[in-house]
Amino acid sequence: MKLKIAYQGVAGAYSHIACQNLFPDQEYLPFTSFDQALKAVQNKNVDLAVIPVENSNAGRVSDVHFLLPQTKLHIVGEYFLRIEHMLLGLPDAKLETITSASSHPQALAQCSNFLKEHNITPIQRIDTALSCQDIKKEQDAGKAAIASRLAAEIYNLKILQPNIENASNNTTRFLIMSQTELLPEDDGSTYITSFIFKAKNIPAALYKALGGFATNDINITKLESYLLNGRFVSAQFYVEIESHPQRQSFQNAFKELQFFSDEIHILGTYQAHPYRYQK
């Protein structure tokens, strides 16, 4: 039986490509929003969700980072996808006559230099591949979409200009979300552990809470804060570290973290993707 994999967007979206690369020949189910894709996993309508969390050029995907602290799902893996943006138009379109390009805000930001250089007005849409559907419906040769090569094939659009992204190393990181916690055995390789904690509202609580990671030689690769209940005096933190719960250093650091935290919730431990350490 094939796995059912949820992603946000429509066929041809970069999340769709990530699903294909991670889980070849499975069933890929599109959802309009990140929230819907994650809830499909929670409700056991699908097996997994593949969700983008950050891009090397445009930064974090804010919607997802606000959803992660709320989800009851577990992170069971990460994947890095090289993003290659194509300017797509109707078969009779020409680059010289394109006046606007629609796409997801992240994609538009990642291609801002090209758009400015060619005086093309960016139009925000909820998804890259969904913009391709718009181009097909409107049948306006002056309008283009920014999306993947796969999207060009699916929607029979012409690639007016390939690789229009600002940076040649443009890469998006995805998380694999599951309802089932999968703690891998520590085989000595590099693992990432993601967790959320709420620091006590006392002076230097954050500094002291994180001090145990420094003294136990654990690298913190990500630290982000979120306001709680709309109050500016209370925050929780999303953290990623290079360590595994079975290691003594991890256990020592978390004992210290508990002294200065009200709540700690581990979202998942998973093997670090090799892309992290490529030069």
Stockholm file with secondary structure:
# STOCKHOLM 1.0

chainA/1-279         MKLKIAYQGVAGAYSHIACQNLFPDQEYLPFTSFDQALKAVQNKNVDLAVIPVENSNAGRVSDVHFLLPQTKLHIVGEYFLRIEHMLLGLPDAKLETITSASSHPQALAQCSNFLKEHNITPIQRIDTALSCQDIKKEQDAGKAAIASRLAAEIYNLKILQPNIENASNNTTRFLIMSQTELLPEDDGSTYITSFIFKAKNIPAALYKALGGFATNDINITKLESYLLNGRFVSAQFYVEIESHPQRQSFQNAFKELQFFSDEIHILGTYQAHPYRYQK
#=GR chainA/1-279 SS CCCEEEEESCTTSHHHHHHHHHSTTSEEEEESSHHHHHHHHHTTSSSEEEEEEEETTTEECHHHHHHTTTCCCEEEEEEEEECCCEEEECTTCCGGGCCEEEECHHHHHHTHHHHHHTTCEEEECSCHHHHHHHHHHHCCTTEEEEECHHHHHHTTCEEEESCCCSCTTCEEEEEEEESSCCCCCCCSSCEEEEEEEEECSSTTHHHHHHHHHHHTTCCEEEEEEEEETTEEEEEEEEEEEECCTTSHHHHHHHHHHHHTEEEEEEEEEEECCGGGGCC
#=GC SS_cons         CCCEEEEESCTTSHHHHHHHHHSTTSEEEEESSHHHHHHHHHTTSSSEEEEEEEETTTEECHHHHHHTTTCCCEEEEEEEEECCCEEEECTTCCGGGCCEEEECHHHHHHTHHHHHHTTCEEEECSCHHHHHHHHHHHCCTTEEEEECHHHHHHTTCEEEESCCCSCTTCEEEEEEEESSCCCCCCCSSCEEEEEEEEECSSTTHHHHHHHHHHHTTCCEEEEEEEEETTEEEEEEEEEEEECCTTSHHHHHHHHHHHHTEEEEEEEEEEECCGGGGCC
//
